[in-house]
Amino acid sequence: MSYVGPDFEPPQPRRSRRGPLTVALAALVPGALLGWLVFETVGGSGDGDGSDRATVRSSPPAKSDAPTGTDDGKQQGAAPTSSASASSAPAASGPLKGKVVVIDPGHNPDNFQHTSEINRKVDIGTNWKECDTTGTSTNDGYAEAKFTLDVAHRMRTLLEEQGATVKLTQDGDRPYGPCVDERARIGNEAKADAVVSIHADGAGAGNRGFHVITPGPVHSGTADTRAIVAPSRDLGERVAGRFVAVTGSAPSDYVGDGTGLVTRKDLGGLNLSTVPKVFIECGNMRDSKDAALLTSGAWRQKAAQGISEGIVSFLRG
């Protein structure tokens, strides 16, 4: 997602500090950043096999979507949720049997065709915001909404193999939406053990890396995140740690002070959640090097693997 848009306002300037992930990354993946430097040296194609294998078994890469031309607009409204979005295949036996994971693929591929609907304001607790945005895209037109849905499908396969019940907030099966408040409500009503919202950023060229957004303490109007701040932080640290290890990507060099973690209080999808939830910006679509990764099916499989491993680590304690 781009920081330019209704639910994604630019974060306020932050005093330089090092968050817990600096230590967490060192403990979890001591060689990861060195690996990233090697990756930079050899050109960062993102298509290598990768040697890191952890708790989640890889599945064959899902069928890649061809790039499509969608501009970096925003906004949305809420259409009826289809049963396909809310349902998972019967859970297999495995370490996550009995656990519910909600994956929230950021934006909807058809949001751009429904600007009036997605411009509708919704209550996010702290204020009112447009229901959603169209998301961003690479300079060549590969849409964030296509990226997020592809990664979500890959994650669903991996997590169901572990026995989890997996629900998607949308599966490209509705004309637009859901709005940010409904996205939160889907996770809440599912009584999810973990929710991860998948995104890719739209920052300026030259800005690189991923970051995980965790909820700050909010108690205002319909929003009360106080009970989920700590477990969401734990989830975010584990997702970030595994994302580094599996993809070789480095934490963002433009937000988060190099920790890969950012705390925000202005996102409706987090403010209205009553279950542990984080967002992950997998890279910057507007940077050519990051875009080369995000448009690679092999790299998207690694991204799905890393995020899924972080979820498994969180759920297994």
WOPEMO-V812453 format. One record per run of one state. SS is the DSSP state (@ for helix, = for strand, . for the rest). FROM is the first residue (numbers start at 1). TO is the last residue. If there is no record, write none. Layout:
ss from to
SS FROM TO
SS FROM TO
This chain:
ss from to
. 1 19
@ 20 28
. 29 31
@ 32 42
. 43 82
@ 83 86
. 87 99
= 100 105
. 106 110
@ 111 113
. 114 114
@ 115 118
. 119 120
= 121 123
. 124 127
= 128 130
. 131 136
= 137 137
. 138 142
= 143 143
@ 144 161
. 162 164
= 165 168
. 169 179
@ 180 189
. 190 193
= 194 201
. 202 209
= 210 215
. 216 218
= 219 220
. 221 222
= 223 224
. 225 228
@ 229 247
. 248 250
= 251 251
. 252 255
@ 256 258
. 259 260
= 261 264
. 265 267
@ 268 271
. 272 276
= 277 284
. 285 287
@ 288 294
. 295 296
@ 297 316
. 317 317
